[in-house]
Amino acid sequence: MFQVASITKSFKEKAVLKGVSFSIEEGDKILIGLSGGKDSLALVELLGKRPRIYKPRFSVVAVHVVMKNIPYQSDTEYLKAHCEAYGVPFVQYETAFDPATDTRKCSWNRRKALFTVAKEHGCNKIALGHHMDDILETLLMNITYQGAFGTMPPRLVMKKFDMTIIRPMCLVHEADLVE
């Protein structure tokens, strides 16, 4: 069974505090996108522990999106147990898409599902587990393949959906997530 390194021990505390402090405000209700990878598991640990220790006070709920027509299996019992260990409510949301239209719609449908569940649970922010390496890799891919200098912002206000996407681990290196 995969175990995420303890955030309080292996993360660089200043980077974590900065990443969280500029993206989370008092009273926020945050939906965590839980894929089951080490990044999202670490995010559950980080955000599950934090409101009990530091201010600002906020609440979280984790959602795992299952695409019914994609042949993969997640250990949802493990994900649920991981969330429970940090006092984070767990939601499993099932959806599907028509693969005949466009295979790239899978990620679009996952994102749409996150927005749907966030609204259903009264969340005002969606936290994703992207870390600094993900952000830098996206920057390099955009430069290489699109000729554009752009990447995922640590905080993206989406006025059309009245939702903000945050990446609290944006200042954490991937190596800090691995034991």
BELURWO-V173382 format. One line per field, one symbol per residue. burial: # if it has 16 or more other C-alpha atoms within 10 Angstrom, else .. A space follows every 50 residues. Layout:
burial->???
//
This chain:
burial->...##.#...#...###.##..##...#########.############# .......##########...........##.##...#####.#..##... .....#..##..###.###...##########.##..####......... ##.##.......############..#..
//
